[in-house]
Amino acid sequence: MIYQFRSKAGPDVIMLADLTQRIFDILGRPLEPRGILTVEQLPPLITALETAILKDLEERAKSNTPEHESTEKPKLADRLGQRAYPFLELMKQAKAKDEPVMWGV
């Protein structure tokens, strides 16, 4: 399934279900076919996603040390920060312009 996120504050963001589910798990929200992130909800959600991205970067840095070279390295495309960046930016733009983020409408 494909999710399209919209806000008057910025361009639409389209994501596949696997990434969307991963992000919503991080945000602690159920993923529904339709929904809205209100302006009041955005600040803690932005912080939660930024924290998860930093944690992902730290874990990847640790896995790149010489003691972990024998294990399979994660693919570059699997980096959370890279994949979630458009959605994070949409949330930041929406917060700055006091606009909600909606999907499934």
N, C-alpha and C positions, 0 to 999 in steps of 0.2 A: 504494500500500500504506500501511497505517496501522500505526504502532508504538505500543504501550502499555508505558510504563516503570513499574515498581512497586518500592516499597520499604516496609518496615514503618515507616520513619521519616517518611513524608509521603504526601500524596495522589498518586494515579496521574497521570501526564503522558502525553497522547496527542498524537502528532505525525505529520504526513504524511511520506512517504518523502523528498521533496526537502529539507526542513529537516533531517531525521534524517541523511541522507547528508552534508549540508554540515557538520553538527556533528561527525559521526564522522571526516570528512576533517580537520577542525581538530584533533581529538583524536589523529589518527594511528592510528586503529583501523579494521579492516575492519568493515563493517556486515553482520551476519548475521541471519537470521530469529529466532534465539534467542541469548541471551547474558547475561552478568553482568559488572558492574563491581564488583570487590571493594573492601572498605574500604581496603586498602593501595594500590589503584590510583587512588582518588578524588582525593587532594591534587594530584598533577601534572595530572590531567585538568581539575580545577576551575581551576587556574592557567592552563592552555592556553586554555580557553574564555574566561576573563576577559580574557586578553591579546588574543585575537582580537576580542572585543567592543570593547575600548578602541581597537584599531587601526581597526576599522570606524567608530567615532565620529570619530576623528581624520581619516580619509579623507573622511567626509561633511562635516566642518567645513571642510576645504580646498576641497571642491567647491562649497560655498556662498559662497565669496568672489566679489567682483564680476567678476574675470577669468574665472570659470567659469560665469557666469550664462547665457551663450548655449547651453551644453550642456544636455541634458535632465537634470533632477534626478531622483535615484532616488525611488521611491515610499516614503512613510513606512512602509508595512507591510513593506517589505523590510529594515528595520533588524535586524541580527543580534541586538543586545541585547534588543530587544522580543520577537522571536520565540523566542529561546533562553532567556529568563528563567525560565520554569517548569522547564525541564530543569536549568538551573544551580542553582536553588533546591532541587530534589529531591536533586541530588548533595550540596549543602552540608548539607542536613538528614540525609541518609544518613551522611555523614562524622561529623557531630556525635553521632549516635546509634549509631555503629559498626554500621551495617547496609548490606548490598550493594544495588545497583540492578540489577534484572533486567528482561528483556523476552522476549516470546515464550513465556512459560510459563503 
